[in-house]
Amino acid sequence: MTSTVNRRTFLGSTAAAAATTLATTARAAGANDKVVVGVMGLSRGRSLSVSFSKRPNVEVKYVCDVDTNRAAACAKLVAGTGAKAPTPIGDFRKILDDKSVDALVIAAPNHWHAPATIMAVNAGKHAYCEKPCSHNPQEGEWMVQAAHNHKRAVQVGTQRRSGPQTIDAMQKLHEGAIGRVYLVRAYYNSARGSLGRGKPAAVPGHLNYDLWQGPAPRTPYLDNRVHYNWHWFWHWGNGELGNNGVHTLDLCRWGLGVDFPIRVTSSGGRYHWNDDQQTPDTHQVSFEFTGNRAITWQGLSCNRHRGGGFITFYGDKGSMELDSDGGHTVYDGGDKVVEKVVGKSRGDIEHIDNFTAAIRNDTPSKLNCEVAEGHKSTLLCHLGNIAQRTGQAITCRPKDGHIFGNQQAAKLWSRDYQKGWEPIV
C-alpha cells in the first residue's frame, strides 16, 4: 500500500470491494497447494513465524512489526531455519495488498486482534488470530460476522484445542468418565515484576508508535508500555485473565459443554505491586451457567505457588485433572486414580496444520478453534474483567452472553476508536 492511501480510504474501499476482492485474492484451494502467509506482530509472532515456516508447503512471505529492529531480526531468524527468507516490513497492509498471500497471522497487541482480522477477511485473506481474539465483546461479534460473511477460515490461537491428549481428555469427559460435570476450577500463576512509574519519553526512532496504536485512541508515549506491558492497561490489553486465563477458560468451557454464562462475579485487585498497572495481579472470577454448572478461575500474577492442578473438572462420579501439556489424570468417586495419561504435545503444530488444511480444502467449519468458538471463550475474559472493573455481579443472556440490567457494565461492551480506524464489517 502506498503512503498516499489513508486509513479510512483503505478501510472503506476494502469493505466495498469485498465481493470482487475475494474472487481475485482467494486462491482455489487444493490439498497440495502451498499456503503463503504474512505474520503481524513479532513478540509471539517470532515463534509463530518459525513454526509456520517449518510446515510442509507453507511459506512465510512477510514478517511485520512496527519496530524495524524486530522485523529484521525475525526475518533473519526464519532464514536461519533453512526456509526462504521472508521480507521484513513495518505496515501489515502491504500483506493484505499482495494477492499471492493466503492468510494473515495476527500476533500484535490485543487492541489490534479484531480490527486486523476484520481487515484481513475483508481483503479476502484467511486469518490466524492469537488469543484473546478481541479487545472487547463487540469486536468478537464483529469478527464472527465478518468471517462468516466472507467464508474465510479464522482460527483463534488457543492451541490446546488441537492437542491430541487434550482432545482425548475432552472426549472422556463428554462420554461420562466422571459422570455429570458440574464444576471446573482453573488456575494461572506467574512471578511478574513491577512496572514502576512510566515517564514521558521520545519515541524511539525504530518504532512507529502511531501505527502501533492503530485503532486505539491516541495517548502520549511513556517508557514503560511498549513492547509488553500494554497487557496491564485497559486501553490496549485485557490483564492476566485475557492474556493467559483464556487458555484455561477455553478448556473449561469445552469440557463443561457450555457456551455463554448467566452470571459473572469477580474479586481481587492490585495487591502485590504499587505501580502503573491497571489490571488485577490477584484475581478470582466465577462464571455460572444454566443447568447448575460453574467455572472458577484464579490468577496470581506475582506468586508462582499454585494449589491444585492446571484445571480440575468435578463430576458426580469422580474428577479429572488436566495438565498444561495435555496430560490428564482421572479419579473415581473415592479419589483413587483410574487412569493417568502423559501429555506429549500442547497442540501448537497441530493447530497450525489444522488451519492450513482448512485453507487448502476450503473447510472453515473444520477448524479446531473457529472464531465463533474463540469468541465464546474470550467473552468469558471480557465479562470477568467487566465485573471486576465495575465492582458488580453481572447478569447475562444465556443465548449470547449480552449483559442486561446493568448500564454501567453494558457500556464496557465496546470501545471508542481512533478516527479512521473504526472496524467495518
C-alpha positions as CSV (number, residue, x, y, z in Angstrom):
1,M,0.0,0.0,0.0
2,T,1.3,3.4,-0.9
3,S,1.5,6.2,1.6
4,T,-1.0,8.3,-0.4
5,V,-3.8,5.9,0.7
6,N,-5.1,6.9,4.1
7,R,-6.6,4.6,6.7
8,R,-10.3,5.5,6.1
9,T,-9.9,5.2,2.4
10,F,-8.4,1.7,2.8
11,L,-11.0,0.5,5.2
12,G,-13.9,1.8,3.2
13,S,-12.7,0.6,-0.2
14,T,-11.8,-2.8,1.3
15,A,-15.3,-3.3,2.6
16,A,-17.0,-2.0,-0.5
17,A,-14.9,-4.2,-2.8
18,A,-15.0,-7.3,-0.6
19,A,-17.0,-9.5,-3.1
20,T,-14.7,-8.8,-6.0
21,T,-11.6,-8.9,-3.8
22,L,-12.5,-12.4,-2.6
23,A,-12.6,-13.6,-6.2
24,T,-9.2,-12.2,-7.1
25,T,-7.2,-12.8,-3.9
26,A,-8.5,-16.1,-2.5
27,R,-6.9,-18.9,-4.5
28,A,-8.8,-22.0,-5.5
29,A,-7.7,-24.4,-2.7
30,G,-6.2,-27.8,-3.3
31,A,-4.7,-30.4,-1.0
32,N,-1.2,-29.9,-2.4
33,D,-1.3,-26.1,-2.7
34,K,1.4,-24.0,-1.0
35,V,-0.1,-21.8,1.7
36,V,1.5,-18.3,1.8
37,V,1.2,-16.3,5.0
38,G,2.4,-13.0,6.5
39,V,2.9,-12.6,10.2
40,M,2.0,-9.4,12.0
41,G,3.5,-8.7,15.5
42,L,6.8,-10.2,16.3
43,S,6.8,-11.0,20.0
44,R,4.7,-14.1,20.0
45,G,4.9,-13.8,16.2
46,R,8.6,-14.7,16.2
47,S,7.7,-18.2,17.4
48,L,4.7,-18.4,15.0
49,S,6.9,-17.3,12.1
50,V,9.4,-20.1,12.7
51,S,6.6,-22.7,13.3
52,F,4.7,-21.8,10.1
53,S,7.9,-21.7,8.0
54,K,8.7,-25.3,9.1
55,R,5.4,-26.8,8.0
56,P,5.3,-28.6,4.7
57,N,4.4,-26.5,1.7
58,V,3.9,-23.3,3.8
59,E,5.8,-20.1,3.0
60,V,6.2,-17.1,5.4
61,K,6.4,-14.3,2.8
62,Y,6.4,-11.4,5.2
63,V,7.2,-10.7,8.8
64,C,5.8,-7.4,10.0
65,D,6.4,-5.3,13.0
66,V,6.1,-1.5,13.7
67,D,9.6,-1.9,15.3
68,T,12.1,-2.2,12.4
69,N,14.6,-3.9,14.7
70,R,12.2,-6.7,15.5
71,A,11.2,-7.2,11.8
72,A,14.7,-7.5,10.6
73,A,15.7,-9.9,13.4
74,C,12.7,-12.1,12.8
75,A,13.4,-12.3,9.1
76,K,17.0,-13.4,9.9
77,L,15.7,-16.0,12.4
78,V,13.3,-17.6,9.9
79,A,16.0,-17.7,7.2
80,G,18.3,-19.4,9.7
81,T,15.9,-22.4,9.8
82,G,16.6,-23.1,6.2
83,A,13.3,-21.6,5.0
84,K,13.1,-18.9,2.3
85,A,13.9,-15.5,3.9
86,P,10.7,-13.5,4.4
87,T,10.5,-9.8,3.6
88,P,10.6,-7.6,6.8
89,I,8.0,-4.8,6.7
90,G,6.5,-2.3,9.0
91,D,2.9,-2.0,7.8
92,F,0.8,-5.1,7.6
93,R,-1.5,-3.6,5.0
94,K,1.2,-4.5,2.4
95,I,0.4,-8.1,3.2
96,L,-3.3,-7.6,2.5
97,D,-2.5,-6.0,-0.8
98,D,-0.4,-9.0,-2.0
99,K,-2.7,-11.3,-4.0
100,S,-0.3,-14.2,-3.5
101,V,-0.8,-14.2,0.3
102,D,-3.4,-16.6,1.6
103,A,-3.5,-15.7,5.3
104,L,-2.6,-13.1,7.8
105,V,-1.2,-14.4,11.2
106,I,-2.1,-11.8,13.8
107,A,0.1,-11.7,16.9
108,A,0.1,-7.9,17.5
109,P,-1.2,-6.4,20.8
110,N,-4.8,-7.3,21.8
111,H,-6.3,-4.0,20.6
112,W,-5.2,-5.0,17.0
113,H,-6.6,-8.5,17.0
114,A,-10.1,-7.9,15.9
115,P,-9.5,-4.9,13.6
116,A,-6.7,-6.7,11.8
117,T,-8.8,-9.9,11.4
118,I,-11.7,-8.0,10.0
119,M,-9.5,-6.1,7.6
120,A,-7.9,-9.4,6.5
121,V,-11.1,-11.2,5.7
122,N,-12.5,-8.1,4.0
123,A,-9.4,-8.3,1.8
124,G,-10.1,-12.0,1.0
125,K,-7.5,-13.4,3.4
126,H,-7.8,-16.1,6.0
127,A,-6.6,-15.3,9.5
128,Y,-4.8,-17.0,12.3
129,C,-5.6,-14.7,15.3
130,E,-3.8,-15.1,18.6
131,K,-5.7,-15.1,21.8
132,P,-7.7,-13.3,23.1
133,C,-9.4,-12.9,19.8
134,S,-10.7,-9.4,20.7
135,H,-10.2,-6.4,22.9
136,N,-13.9,-6.1,23.8
137,P,-17.1,-8.1,23.4
138,Q,-18.4,-6.1,20.4
139,E,-15.3,-6.8,18.4
140,G,-15.7,-10.5,18.9
141,E,-19.2,-10.5,17.5
142,W,-17.9,-8.4,14.5
143,M,-15.1,-10.9,13.9
144,V,-17.6,-13.8,13.7
145,Q,-19.9,-11.8,11.4
146,A,-17.0,-10.8,9.1
147,A,-15.5,-14.3,8.9
148,H,-18.8,-16.0,8.1
149,N,-19.9,-13.3,5.7
150,H,-16.8,-13.8,3.6
151,K,-16.5,-17.5,4.3
152,R,-12.9,-17.2,5.5
153,A,-11.1,-19.6,7.8
154,V,-10.4,-17.7,11.1
155,Q,-8.5,-19.8,13.7
156,V,-8.1,-18.5,17.2
157,G,-4.7,-19.3,18.8
158,T,-5.9,-21.4,21.8
159,Q,-3.7,-24.2,20.6
160,R,-4.6,-26.8,23.2
161,R,-7.8,-27.3,21.2
162,S,-5.6,-29.3,18.8
163,G,-3.6,-31.2,21.4
164,P,-4.1,-35.0,20.9
165,Q,-4.1,-35.9,24.6
166,T,-6.4,-32.9,25.4
167,I,-8.9,-34.0,22.7
168,D,-8.8,-37.4,24.3
169,A,-9.5,-36.0,27.7
170,M,-12.4,-33.9,26.4
171,Q,-13.9,-37.0,24.7
172,K,-13.7,-38.9,28.0
173,L,-15.5,-36.1,29.9
174,H,-18.2,-35.9,27.3
175,E,-18.7,-39.7,27.4
176,G,-19.3,-39.6,31.1
177,A,-15.9,-40.7,32.6
178,I,-16.6,-38.7,35.8
179,G,-20.4,-38.5,35.4
180,R,-22.1,-35.2,35.0
181,V,-19.5,-32.4,35.2
182,Y,-20.8,-29.5,37.2
183,L,-17.7,-27.5,38.3
184,V,-14.4,-26.7,36.8
185,R,-11.6,-24.9,38.6
186,A,-8.7,-23.3,36.7
187,Y,-5.5,-21.5,37.8
188,Y,-2.8,-19.3,36.4
189,N,0.3,-18.3,38.4
190,S,3.4,-16.3,37.5
191,A,6.0,-14.1,39.1
192,R,5.9,-10.8,37.3
193,G,7.9,-7.8,38.5
194,S,6.8,-4.2,38.9
195,L,6.1,-1.9,36.0
196,G,7.2,1.1,38.1
197,R,6.0,4.6,37.0
198,G,6.1,5.5,33.4
199,K,7.8,8.7,32.3
200,P,7.2,10.7,29.1
201,A,9.9,10.0,26.6
202,A,10.8,10.4,23.0
203,V,9.5,7.7,20.7
204,P,12.5,5.5,19.6
205,G,13.4,6.1,16.0
206,H,12.9,2.4,15.2
207,L,9.3,2.4,16.4
208,N,6.2,3.6,14.5
209,Y,4.2,4.4,17.6
210,D,1.3,5.9,15.6
211,L,0.8,2.6,13.8
212,W,1.4,0.6,17.0
213,Q,-1.6,2.4,18.4
214,G,-3.6,1.9,15.3
215,P,-7.3,1.6,16.2
216,A,-6.8,2.7,19.8
217,P,-7.4,6.4,20.6
218,R,-4.0,8.2,20.8
219,T,-2.1,8.5,24.1
220,P,1.3,10.0,24.8
221,Y,4.3,7.7,24.7
222,L,5.5,6.6,28.1
223,D,8.7,4.5,28.6
224,N,7.0,1.5,30.4
225,R,4.3,0.5,27.9
226,V,5.9,-0.9,24.7
227,H,6.6,-3.8,23.9
228,Y,4.9,-6.0,26.6
229,N,3.5,-4.0,29.5
230,W,0.5,-2.8,27.5
231,H,-1.2,-6.1,28.6
232,W,-1.8,-4.4,32.0
233,F,-3.6,-1.3,30.7
234,W,-7.3,-1.4,29.7
235,H,-6.7,0.9,26.8
236,W,-4.8,-1.9,24.9
237,G,-4.9,-5.1,27.0
238,N,-7.1,-7.4,29.0
239,G,-5.0,-8.2,32.0
240,E,-3.9,-11.7,33.1
241,L,-7.4,-13.0,32.5
242,G,-7.2,-12.2,28.8
243,N,-3.5,-12.9,28.5
244,N,-3.3,-16.4,29.9
245,G,-6.7,-17.1,31.5
246,V,-8.3,-17.5,28.1
247,H,-6.3,-20.7,27.5
248,T,-7.7,-22.4,30.6
249,L,-11.2,-21.0,30.3
250,D,-11.4,-22.3,26.7
251,L,-10.7,-25.8,28.0
252,C,-13.1,-25.3,30.9
253,R,-15.9,-24.3,28.7
254,W,-15.2,-27.1,26.2
255,G,-15.1,-29.8,28.9
256,L,-18.2,-28.5,30.7
257,G,-20.1,-28.3,27.5
258,V,-21.3,-24.7,27.9
259,D,-21.4,-21.5,25.7
260,F,-22.5,-18.3,27.5
261,P,-22.8,-17.7,31.2
262,I,-25.8,-16.3,33.0
263,R,-24.0,-14.7,36.0
264,V,-20.4,-13.5,36.5
265,T,-18.7,-12.3,39.7
266,S,-15.2,-11.1,40.3
267,S,-12.9,-10.1,43.2
268,G,-9.3,-9.1,43.6
269,G,-7.2,-6.2,42.5
270,R,-3.7,-4.7,42.7
271,Y,-2.5,-6.5,45.8
272,H,1.3,-7.0,45.2
273,W,2.9,-4.0,43.5
274,N,2.1,-0.4,43.8
275,D,2.8,0.8,40.2
276,D,1.1,1.9,37.0
277,Q,-0.7,-1.4,36.2
278,Q,-4.4,-1.0,36.0
279,T,-5.4,-4.7,35.7
280,P,-5.5,-7.1,38.7
281,D,-2.4,-9.0,39.8
282,T,-4.7,-11.0,42.1
283,H,-7.9,-12.1,40.6
284,Q,-10.7,-14.6,41.2
285,V,-13.7,-14.9,38.9
286,S,-16.8,-17.2,38.9
287,F,-19.0,-17.9,35.9
288,E,-22.4,-19.6,36.4
289,F,-24.2,-21.4,33.6
290,T,-27.7,-22.9,33.1
291,G,-28.1,-26.5,34.4
292,N,-26.3,-25.8,37.7
293,R,-22.8,-25.6,36.3
294,A,-20.0,-23.3,37.0
295,I,-16.4,-22.3,36.2
296,T,-14.0,-20.6,38.6
297,W,-10.6,-19.0,37.6
298,Q,-7.9,-17.8,39.9
299,G,-5.0,-15.8,38.7
300,L,-1.9,-14.7,40.7
301,S,0.5,-12.7,38.5
302,C,3.1,-12.3,41.3
303,N,3.3,-15.6,43.1
304,R,4.2,-18.9,41.4
305,H,2.9,-21.3,44.1
306,R,-0.3,-23.0,42.9
307,G,-2.5,-25.3,44.9
308,G,-4.2,-27.9,42.8
309,G,-3.7,-28.7,39.1
310,F,-3.8,-26.6,36.0
311,I,-7.5,-27.4,35.5
312,T,-9.7,-29.7,37.6
313,F,-13.1,-31.0,36.4
314,Y,-15.5,-32.2,39.1
315,G,-18.3,-34.6,38.3
316,D,-20.9,-36.6,40.3
317,K,-18.9,-39.8,39.8
318,G,-15.3,-38.5,40.0
319,S,-12.9,-35.9,38.9
320,M,-10.2,-35.2,36.2
321,E,-7.1,-33.1,36.4
322,L,-5.7,-31.6,33.2
323,D,-2.0,-30.7,32.9
324,S,-0.8,-27.7,30.9
325,D,1.0,-30.1,28.4
326,G,-2.2,-32.0,27.7
327,G,-1.8,-34.9,30.1
328,H,-4.6,-35.8,32.4
329,T,-5.5,-37.9,35.4
330,V,-8.9,-39.5,36.0
331,Y,-10.1,-40.1,39.6
332,D,-13.1,-42.1,40.7
333,G,-15.7,-41.0,43.3
334,G,-13.3,-42.1,46.1
335,D,-10.5,-40.0,44.7
336,K,-8.5,-43.0,43.5
337,V,-6.6,-42.8,40.3
338,V,-8.4,-44.6,37.5
339,E,-6.2,-43.6,34.6
340,K,-3.2,-41.4,34.0
341,V,-2.2,-40.1,30.5
342,V,1.1,-38.4,30.0
343,G,1.0,-35.3,27.8
344,K,3.1,-35.4,24.6
345,S,2.0,-32.3,22.7
346,R,0.4,-29.0,23.7
347,G,-1.0,-28.7,20.3
348,D,0.9,-25.8,18.7
349,I,1.9,-27.5,15.5
350,E,-1.3,-29.4,15.2
351,H,-3.2,-26.1,15.5
352,I,-1.2,-24.6,12.6
353,D,-1.7,-27.8,10.5
354,N,-5.4,-27.7,11.1
355,F,-5.5,-24.1,10.0
356,T,-3.6,-24.6,6.7
357,A,-5.7,-27.7,6.0
358,A,-8.8,-25.6,6.3
359,I,-7.3,-23.2,3.8
360,R,-6.3,-25.8,1.3
361,N,-9.6,-27.7,1.5
362,D,-11.9,-24.7,1.8
363,T,-13.3,-26.1,5.1
364,P,-13.5,-23.3,7.7
365,S,-16.0,-25.4,9.6
366,K,-13.3,-27.9,10.3
367,L,-11.1,-25.5,12.3
368,N,-10.4,-26.7,15.9
369,C,-11.0,-23.2,17.3
370,E,-13.1,-21.4,14.7
371,V,-13.6,-17.8,15.6
372,A,-17.2,-18.4,16.9
373,E,-15.8,-20.8,19.5
374,G,-12.8,-18.5,20.2
375,H,-15.2,-15.6,20.8
376,K,-17.2,-17.5,23.4
377,S,-14.1,-18.3,25.4
378,T,-12.7,-14.8,25.0
379,L,-16.0,-13.3,26.1
380,L,-15.6,-15.0,29.5
381,C,-12.5,-13.0,30.0
382,H,-14.2,-9.8,29.0
383,L,-17.2,-10.4,31.3
384,G,-14.8,-11.3,34.2
385,N,-12.9,-8.0,33.6
386,I,-16.1,-6.0,33.3
387,A,-17.4,-7.4,36.6
388,Q,-14.0,-6.5,38.2
389,R,-13.9,-3.0,36.8
390,T,-17.5,-2.2,37.8
391,G,-17.3,-4.0,41.2
392,Q,-20.6,-5.6,40.5
393,A,-22.0,-9.0,39.7
394,I,-23.3,-9.0,36.1
395,T,-26.2,-10.9,34.6
396,C,-26.0,-12.2,31.1
397,R,-28.4,-13.6,28.4
398,P,-27.7,-17.3,28.0
399,K,-28.1,-17.2,24.2
400,D,-25.3,-14.7,23.5
401,G,-23.7,-13.5,26.8
402,H,-25.0,-9.9,26.5
403,I,-25.2,-8.0,29.7
404,F,-28.7,-6.8,30.9
405,G,-30.0,-4.8,33.8
406,N,-26.6,-3.0,34.3
407,Q,-26.0,0.1,32.2
408,Q,-22.5,0.7,33.8
409,A,-21.3,-2.8,32.8
410,A,-23.0,-2.7,29.4
411,K,-21.0,0.5,28.5
412,L,-17.9,-1.7,28.5
413,W,-19.2,-4.0,25.8
414,S,-17.5,-1.8,23.2
415,R,-14.8,0.9,22.9
416,D,-14.0,4.1,21.1
417,Y,-11.7,4.1,18.1
418,Q,-9.2,6.4,16.7
419,K,-10.9,8.3,13.8
420,G,-10.3,6.5,10.6
421,W,-9.7,3.1,12.2
422,E,-13.2,2.0,13.0
423,P,-13.7,-1.6,12.0
424,I,-16.1,-2.0,9.1
425,V,-18.0,-5.3,8.7
